[in-house]
């Protein structure tokens, strides 16, 4: 059975492609983000959203 391409050409395109460095992370890694959210929600008992009880009643 014939092959779909010669083995001498294998990896030709990948070898010619220039190496690009990865980008730096801007947001914290997901495990750390989950830990921060846990602390905010369950240990500090903060309410989610913009209408927080401690901010209600300040507008005049």
PDB file of N, CA, C and O in Angstrom:
ATOM      1  N   UNK A   1       0.835  -1.182   0.000  1.00  0.00           N
ATOM      2  CA  UNK A   1       0.000   0.000   0.000  1.00  0.00           C
ATOM      3  C   UNK A   1       0.882   1.248   0.000  1.00  0.00           C
ATOM      4  O   UNK A   1       1.856   1.325   0.748  1.00  0.00           O
ATOM      5  N   UNK A   2       0.546   2.195  -0.817  1.00  0.00           N
ATOM      6  CA  UNK A   2       1.327   3.431  -0.839  1.00  0.00           C
ATOM      7  C   UNK A   2       1.008   4.299   0.383  1.00  0.00           C
ATOM      8  O   UNK A   2      -0.092   4.246   0.933  1.00  0.00           O
ATOM      9  N   UNK A   3       1.995   5.094   0.788  1.00  0.00           N
ATOM     10  CA  UNK A   3       1.788   6.003   1.920  1.00  0.00           C
ATOM     11  C   UNK A   3       1.252   7.338   1.403  1.00  0.00           C
ATOM     12  O   UNK A   3       1.236   7.592   0.199  1.00  0.00           O
ATOM     13  N   UNK A   4       0.818   8.175   2.328  1.00  0.00           N
ATOM     14  CA  UNK A   4       0.238   9.472   1.952  1.00  0.00           C
ATOM     15  C   UNK A   4       1.285  10.562   1.872  1.00  0.00           C
ATOM     16  O   UNK A   4       0.925  11.729   1.717  1.00  0.00           O
ATOM     17  N   UNK A   5       2.523  10.248   1.968  1.00  0.00           N
ATOM     18  CA  UNK A   5       3.589  11.238   1.876  1.00  0.00           C
ATOM     19  C   UNK A   5       4.896  10.595   2.270  1.00  0.00           C
ATOM     20  O   UNK A   5       4.918   9.635   3.040  1.00  0.00           O
ATOM     21  N   UNK A   6       5.970  11.113   1.753  1.00  0.00           N
ATOM     22  CA  UNK A   6       7.251  10.483   2.064  1.00  0.00           C
ATOM     23  C   UNK A   6       7.705  10.873   3.460  1.00  0.00           C
ATOM     24  O   UNK A   6       7.408  11.966   3.943  1.00  0.00           O
ATOM     25  N   UNK A   7       8.426   9.967   4.099  1.00  0.00           N
ATOM     26  CA  UNK A   7       8.896  10.220   5.461  1.00  0.00           C
ATOM     27  C   UNK A   7      10.008  11.248   5.503  1.00  0.00           C
ATOM     28  O   UNK A   7      10.309  11.781   6.572  1.00  0.00           O
ATOM     29  N   UNK A   8      10.629  11.543   4.364  1.00  0.00           N
ATOM     30  CA  UNK A   8      11.696  12.550   4.356  1.00  0.00           C
ATOM     31  C   UNK A   8      11.129  13.957   4.528  1.00  0.00           C
ATOM     32  O   UNK A   8      11.844  14.866   4.948  1.00  0.00           O
ATOM     33  N   UNK A   9       9.853  14.140   4.207  1.00  0.00           N
ATOM     34  CA  UNK A   9       9.234  15.470   4.342  1.00  0.00           C
ATOM     35  C   UNK A   9       8.507  15.636   5.675  1.00  0.00           C
ATOM     36  O   UNK A   9       7.897  16.679   5.911  1.00  0.00           O
ATOM     37  N   UNK A  10       8.559  14.654   6.529  1.00  0.00           N
ATOM     38  CA  UNK A  10       7.805  14.710   7.781  1.00  0.00           C
ATOM     39  C   UNK A  10       8.341  15.828   8.683  1.00  0.00           C
ATOM     40  O   UNK A  10       9.551  15.926   8.890  1.00  0.00           O
ATOM     41  N   UNK A  11       7.467  16.655   9.210  1.00  0.00           N
ATOM     42  CA  UNK A  11       7.839  17.733  10.122  1.00  0.00           C
ATOM     43  C   UNK A  11       8.426  18.949   9.440  1.00  0.00           C
ATOM     44  O   UNK A  11       9.036  19.790  10.099  1.00  0.00           O
ATOM     45  N   UNK A  12       8.255  19.061   8.134  1.00  0.00           N
ATOM     46  CA  UNK A  12       8.865  20.167   7.384  1.00  0.00           C
ATOM     47  C   UNK A  12       8.274  21.514   7.805  1.00  0.00           C
ATOM     48  O   UNK A  12       9.020  22.460   8.061  1.00  0.00           O
ATOM     49  N   UNK A  13       6.970  21.609   7.876  1.00  0.00           N
ATOM     50  CA  UNK A  13       6.320  22.889   8.187  1.00  0.00           C
ATOM     51  C   UNK A  13       6.594  23.294   9.625  1.00  0.00           C
ATOM     52  O   UNK A  13       6.871  24.460   9.902  1.00  0.00           O
ATOM     53  N   UNK A  14       6.518  22.336  10.541  1.00  0.00           N
ATOM     54  CA  UNK A  14       6.746  22.672  11.941  1.00  0.00           C
ATOM     55  C   UNK A  14       8.183  23.135  12.172  1.00  0.00           C
ATOM     56  O   UNK A  14       8.431  24.016  12.996  1.00  0.00           O
ATOM     57  N   UNK A  15       9.116  22.549  11.453  1.00  0.00           N
ATOM     58  CA  UNK A  15      10.510  22.960  11.590  1.00  0.00           C
ATOM     59  C   UNK A  15      10.767  24.354  11.051  1.00  0.00           C
ATOM     60  O   UNK A  15      11.671  25.040  11.528  1.00  0.00           O
ATOM     61  N   UNK A  16       9.991  24.790  10.066  1.00  0.00           N
ATOM     62  CA  UNK A  16      10.189  26.111   9.471  1.00  0.00           C
ATOM     63  C   UNK A  16       9.482  27.219  10.241  1.00  0.00           C
ATOM     64  O   UNK A  16       9.811  28.394  10.078  1.00  0.00           O
ATOM     65  N   UNK A  17       8.515  26.854  11.077  1.00  0.00           N
ATOM     66  CA  UNK A  17       7.741  27.853  11.804  1.00  0.00           C
ATOM     67  C   UNK A  17       8.598  28.473  12.903  1.00  0.00           C
ATOM     68  O   UNK A  17       9.251  27.749  13.654  1.00  0.00           O
ATOM     69  N   UNK A  18       8.606  29.824  13.009  1.00  0.00           N
ATOM     70  CA  UNK A  18       9.409  30.461  14.060  1.00  0.00           C
ATOM     71  C   UNK A  18       8.827  30.197  15.447  1.00  0.00           C
ATOM     72  O   UNK A  18       7.610  30.115  15.616  1.00  0.00           O
ATOM     73  N   UNK A  19       9.708  30.064  16.432  1.00  0.00           N
ATOM     74  CA  UNK A  19       9.295  29.801  17.802  1.00  0.00           C
ATOM     75  C   UNK A  19       8.784  31.088  18.437  1.00  0.00           C
ATOM     76  O   UNK A  19       9.449  32.122  18.385  1.00  0.00           O
ATOM     77  N   UNK A  20       7.607  31.016  19.032  1.00  0.00           N
ATOM     78  CA  UNK A  20       7.005  32.175  19.687  1.00  0.00           C
ATOM     79  C   UNK A  20       6.906  31.864  21.177  1.00  0.00           C
ATOM     80  O   UNK A  20       6.417  30.804  21.566  1.00  0.00           O
ATOM     81  N   UNK A  21       7.371  32.791  22.004  1.00  0.00           N
ATOM     82  CA  UNK A  21       7.292  32.608  23.452  1.00  0.00           C
ATOM     83  C   UNK A  21       5.852  32.784  23.924  1.00  0.00           C
ATOM     84  O   UNK A  21       5.086  33.548  23.337  1.00  0.00           O
ATOM     85  N   UNK A  22       5.499  32.081  24.973  1.00  0.00           N
ATOM     86  CA  UNK A  22       4.152  32.182  25.531  1.00  0.00           C
ATOM     87  C   UNK A  22       3.932  33.510  26.228  1.00  0.00           C
ATOM     88  O   UNK A  22       4.880  34.171  26.652  1.00  0.00           O
ATOM     89  N   UNK A  23       2.662  33.893  26.339  1.00  0.00           N
ATOM     90  CA  UNK A  23       2.319  35.151  27.016  1.00  0.00           C
ATOM     91  C   UNK A  23       2.325  34.950  28.518  1.00  0.00           C
ATOM     92  O   UNK A  23       2.093  33.848  29.016  1.00  0.00           O
ATOM     93  N   UNK A  24       2.596  36.038  29.236  1.00  0.00           N
ATOM     94  CA  UNK A  24       2.545  35.998  30.686  1.00  0.00           C
ATOM     95  C   UNK A  24       1.086  35.985  31.122  1.00  0.00           C
ATOM     96  O   UNK A  24       0.226  36.579  30.471  1.00  0.00           O
ATOM     97  N   UNK A  25       0.815  35.301  32.230  1.00  0.00           N
ATOM     98  CA  UNK A  25      -0.548  35.261  32.759  1.00  0.00           C
ATOM     99  C   UNK A  25      -0.908  36.615  33.375  1.00  0.00           C
ATOM    100  O   UNK A  25      -0.109  37.223  34.088  1.00  0.00           O
ATOM    101  N   UNK A  26      -2.121  37.070  33.085  1.00  0.00           N
ATOM    102  CA  UNK A  26      -2.566  38.320  33.679  1.00  0.00           C
ATOM    103  C   UNK A  26      -3.431  38.026  34.898  1.00  0.00           C
ATOM    104  O   UNK A  26      -3.316  38.704  35.919  1.00  0.00           O
ATOM    105  N   UNK A  27      -4.282  37.038  34.800  1.00  0.00           N
ATOM    106  CA  UNK A  27      -5.137  36.690  35.922  1.00  0.00           C
ATOM    107  C   UNK A  27      -4.466  35.603  36.754  1.00  0.00           C
ATOM    108  O   UNK A  27      -3.632  34.855  36.243  1.00  0.00           O
ATOM    109  N   UNK A  28      -4.827  35.511  38.037  1.00  0.00           N
ATOM    110  CA  UNK A  28      -4.220  34.455  38.853  1.00  0.00           C
ATOM    111  C   UNK A  28      -4.653  33.070  38.372  1.00  0.00           C
ATOM    112  O   UNK A  28      -5.688  32.927  37.721  1.00  0.00           O
ATOM    113  N   UNK A  29      -3.866  32.066  38.695  1.00  0.00           N
ATOM    114  CA  UNK A  29      -4.201  30.724  38.253  1.00  0.00           C
ATOM    115  C   UNK A  29      -5.502  30.278  38.908  1.00  0.00           C
ATOM    116  O   UNK A  29      -5.861  30.769  39.978  1.00  0.00           O
ATOM    117  N   UNK A  30      -6.199  29.361  38.275  1.00  0.00           N
ATOM    118  CA  UNK A  30      -7.563  29.035  38.678  1.00  0.00           C
ATOM    119  C   UNK A  30      -7.645  28.504  40.111  1.00  0.00           C
ATOM    120  O   UNK A  30      -8.607  28.798  40.821  1.00  0.00           O
ATOM    121  N   UNK A  31      -6.654  27.730  40.542  1.00  0.00           N
ATOM    122  CA  UNK A  31      -6.692  27.197  41.906  1.00  0.00           C
ATOM    123  C   UNK A  31      -6.632  28.328  42.927  1.00  0.00           C
ATOM    124  O   UNK A  31      -7.342  28.303  43.933  1.00  0.00           O
ATOM    125  N   UNK A  32      -5.783  29.315  42.666  1.00  0.00           N
ATOM    126  CA  UNK A  32      -5.665  30.460  43.560  1.00  0.00           C
ATOM    127  C   UNK A  32      -6.937  31.310  43.519  1.00  0.00           C
ATOM    128  O   UNK A  32      -7.398  31.793  44.553  1.00  0.00           O
ATOM    129  N   UNK A  33      -7.503  31.492  42.318  1.00  0.00           N
ATOM    130  CA  UNK A  33      -8.737  32.263  42.187  1.00  0.00           C
ATOM    131  C   UNK A  33      -9.888  31.602  42.944  1.00  0.00           C
ATOM    132  O   UNK A  33     -10.686  32.283  43.587  1.00  0.00           O
ATOM    133  N   UNK A  34      -9.970  30.265  42.865  1.00  0.00           N
ATOM    134  CA  UNK A  34     -11.018  29.547  43.593  1.00  0.00           C
ATOM    135  C   UNK A  34     -10.841  29.699  45.101  1.00  0.00           C
ATOM    136  O   UNK A  34     -11.826  29.843  45.826  1.00  0.00           O
ATOM    137  N   UNK A  35      -9.611  29.667  45.575  1.00  0.00           N
ATOM    138  CA  UNK A  35      -9.340  29.830  47.002  1.00  0.00           C
ATOM    139  C   UNK A  35      -9.750  31.223  47.479  1.00  0.00           C
ATOM    140  O   UNK A  35     -10.339  31.367  48.550  1.00  0.00           O
ATOM    141  N   UNK A  36      -9.436  32.253  46.677  1.00  0.00           N
ATOM    142  CA  UNK A  36      -9.806  33.631  47.029  1.00  0.00           C
ATOM    143  C   UNK A  36     -11.323  33.777  47.085  1.00  0.00           C
ATOM    144  O   UNK A  36     -11.861  34.408  47.995  1.00  0.00           O
ATOM    145  N   UNK A  37     -12.014  33.184  46.096  1.00  0.00           N
ATOM    146  CA  UNK A  37     -13.474  33.241  46.086  1.00  0.00           C
ATOM    147  C   UNK A  37     -14.066  32.515  47.291  1.00  0.00           C
ATOM    148  O   UNK A  37     -15.054  32.977  47.863  1.00  0.00           O
ATOM    149  N   UNK A  38     -13.484  31.395  47.682  1.00  0.00           N
ATOM    150  CA  UNK A  38     -13.968  30.646  48.842  1.00  0.00           C
ATOM    151  C   UNK A  38     -13.849  31.485  50.105  1.00  0.00           C
ATOM    152  O   UNK A  38     -14.772  31.536  50.919  1.00  0.00           O
ATOM    153  N   UNK A  39     -12.699  32.147  50.261  1.00  0.00           N
ATOM    154  CA  UNK A  39     -12.486  32.977  51.446  1.00  0.00           C
ATOM    155  C   UNK A  39     -13.502  34.110  51.492  1.00  0.00           C
ATOM    156  O   UNK A  39     -14.066  34.405  52.546  1.00  0.00           O
ATOM    157  N   UNK A  40     -13.734  34.744  50.343  1.00  0.00           N
ATOM    158  CA  UNK A  40     -14.679  35.858  50.300  1.00  0.00           C
ATOM    159  C   UNK A  40     -16.103  35.405  50.613  1.00  0.00           C
ATOM    160  O   UNK A  40     -16.813  36.071  51.367  1.00  0.00           O
ATOM    161  N   UNK A  41     -16.524  34.283  50.045  1.00  0.00           N
ATOM    162  CA  UNK A  41     -17.925  33.861  50.168  1.00  0.00           C
ATOM    163  C   UNK A  41     -18.231  33.200  51.504  1.00  0.00           C
ATOM    164  O   UNK A  41     -19.261  33.495  52.110  1.00  0.00           O
ATOM    165  N   UNK A  42     -17.356  32.309  51.979  1.00  0.00           N
ATOM    166  CA  UNK A  42     -17.701  31.496  53.131  1.00  0.00           C
ATOM    167  C   UNK A  42     -17.029  31.948  54.418  1.00  0.00           C
ATOM    168  O   UNK A  42     -17.647  31.874  55.480  1.00  0.00           O
ATOM    169  N   UNK A  43     -15.795  32.411  54.363  1.00  0.00           N
ATOM    170  CA  UNK A  43     -15.134  32.824  55.589  1.00  0.00           C
ATOM    171  C   UNK A  43     -15.480  34.258  55.963  1.00  0.00           C
ATOM    172  O   UNK A  43     -15.668  34.560  57.141  1.00  0.00           O
ATOM    173  N   UNK A  44     -15.565  35.146  54.975  1.00  0.00           N
ATOM    174  CA  UNK A  44     -15.897  36.542  55.264  1.00  0.00           C
ATOM    175  C   UNK A  44     -17.385  36.833  55.106  1.00  0.00           C
ATOM    176  O   UNK A  44     -17.841  37.930  55.430  1.00  0.00           O
ATOM    177  N   UNK A  45     -18.154  35.846  54.604  1.00  0.00           N
ATOM    178  CA  UNK A  45     -19.614  35.954  54.433  1.00  0.00           C
ATOM    179  C   UNK A  45     -20.028  37.166  53.614  1.00  0.00           C
ATOM    180  O   UNK A  45     -20.988  37.853  53.961  1.00  0.00           O
ATOM    181  N   UNK A  46     -19.303  37.433  52.520  1.00  0.00           N
ATOM    182  CA  UNK A  46     -19.643  38.568  51.670  1.00  0.00           C
ATOM    183  C   UNK A  46     -20.736  38.179  50.690  1.00  0.00           C
ATOM    184  O   UNK A  46     -20.753  37.053  50.192  1.00  0.00           O
ATOM    185  N   UNK A  47     -21.644  39.096  50.411  1.00  0.00           N
ATOM    186  CA  UNK A  47     -22.710  38.863  49.453  1.00  0.00           C
ATOM    187  C   UNK A  47     -22.211  39.175  48.047  1.00  0.00           C
ATOM    188  O   UNK A  47     -21.493  40.157  47.861  1.00  0.00           O
ATOM    189  N   UNK A  48     -22.573  38.364  47.054  1.00  0.00           N
ATOM    190  CA  UNK A  48     -22.145  38.643  45.688  1.00  0.00           C
ATOM    191  C   UNK A  48     -22.955  39.781  45.078  1.00  0.00           C
ATOM    192  O   UNK A  48     -24.059  40.071  45.539  1.00  0.00           O
ATOM    193  N   UNK A  49     -22.424  40.420  44.058  1.00  0.00           N
ATOM    194  CA  UNK A  49     -23.155  41.445  43.329  1.00  0.00           C
ATOM    195  C   UNK A  49     -22.823  42.853  43.777  1.00  0.00           C
ATOM    196  O   UNK A  49     -21.991  43.070  44.658  1.00  0.00           O
ATOM    197  N   UNK A  50     -23.500  43.810  43.142  1.00  0.00           N
ATOM    198  CA  UNK A  50     -23.228  45.213  43.417  1.00  0.00           C
ATOM    199  C   UNK A  50     -24.068  45.770  44.551  1.00  0.00           C
ATOM    200  O   UNK A  50     -23.660  46.732  45.201  1.00  0.00           O
ATOM    201  N   UNK A  51     -25.232  45.187  44.802  1.00  0.00           N
ATOM    202  CA  UNK A  51     -26.094  45.675  45.883  1.00  0.00           C
ATOM    203  C   UNK A  51     -25.716  44.966  47.167  1.00  0.00           C
ATOM    204  O   UNK A  51     -26.362  43.996  47.563  1.00  0.00           O
ATOM    205  N   UNK A  52     -24.672  45.449  47.817  1.00  0.00           N
ATOM    206  CA  UNK A  52     -24.208  44.834  49.049  1.00  0.00           C
ATOM    207  C   UNK A  52     -24.899  45.507  50.230  1.00  0.00           C
ATOM    208  O   UNK A  52     -25.156  46.711  50.188  1.00  0.00           O
ATOM    209  N   UNK A  53     -25.204  44.752  51.281  1.00  0.00           N
ATOM    210  CA  UNK A  53     -25.933  45.341  52.421  1.00  0.00           C
ATOM    211  C   UNK A  53     -25.188  46.487  53.075  1.00  0.00           C
ATOM    212  O   UNK A  53     -25.821  47.435  53.541  1.00  0.00           O
ATOM    213  N   UNK A  54     -23.861  46.433  53.126  1.00  0.00           N
ATOM    214  CA  UNK A  54     -23.127  47.519  53.795  1.00  0.00           C
ATOM    215  C   UNK A  54     -23.131  48.815  52.994  1.00  0.00           C
ATOM    216  O   UNK A  54     -22.829  49.876  53.539  1.00  0.00           O
ATOM    217  N   UNK A  55     -23.470  48.746  51.705  1.00  0.00           N
ATOM    218  CA  UNK A  55     -23.494  49.948  50.883  1.00  0.00           C
ATOM    219  C   UNK A  55     -24.893  50.538  50.773  1.00  0.00           C
ATOM    220  O   UNK A  55     -25.057  51.663  50.300  1.00  0.00           O
ATOM    221  N   UNK A  56     -25.895  49.795  51.203  1.00  0.00           N
ATOM    222  CA  UNK A  56     -27.280  50.277  51.098  1.00  0.00           C
ATOM    223  C   UNK A  56     -27.508  51.420  52.084  1.00  0.00           C
ATOM    224  O   UNK A  56     -27.058  51.353  53.228  1.00  0.00           O
ATOM    225  N   UNK A  57     -28.205  52.467  51.645  1.00  0.00           N
ATOM    226  CA  UNK A  57     -28.552  53.569  52.534  1.00  0.00           C
ATOM    227  C   UNK A  57     -27.519  54.693  52.555  1.00  0.00           C
ATOM    228  O   UNK A  57     -27.699  55.654  53.303  1.00  0.00           O
ATOM    229  N   UNK A  58     -26.478  54.618  51.790  1.00  0.00           N
ATOM    230  CA  UNK A  58     -25.461  55.674  51.786  1.00  0.00           C
ATOM    231  C   UNK A  58     -25.821  56.804  50.834  1.00  0.00           C
ATOM    232  O   UNK A  58     -25.316  57.917  50.978  1.00  0.00           O
ATOM    233  N   UNK A  59     -26.692  56.532  49.856  1.00  0.00           N
ATOM    234  CA  UNK A  59     -27.008  57.537  48.830  1.00  0.00           C
ATOM    235  C   UNK A  59     -27.954  58.584  49.377  1.00  0.00           C
ATOM    236  O   UNK A  59     -28.950  58.249  50.018  1.00  0.00           O
ATOM    237  N   UNK A  60     -27.659  59.831  49.133  1.00  0.00           N
ATOM    238  CA  UNK A  60     -28.562  60.923  49.580  1.00  0.00           C
ATOM    239  C   UNK A  60     -28.708  61.937  48.503  1.00  0.00           C
ATOM    240  O   UNK A  60     -29.419  62.926  48.678  1.00  0.00           O
TER     241      UNK A  60
END
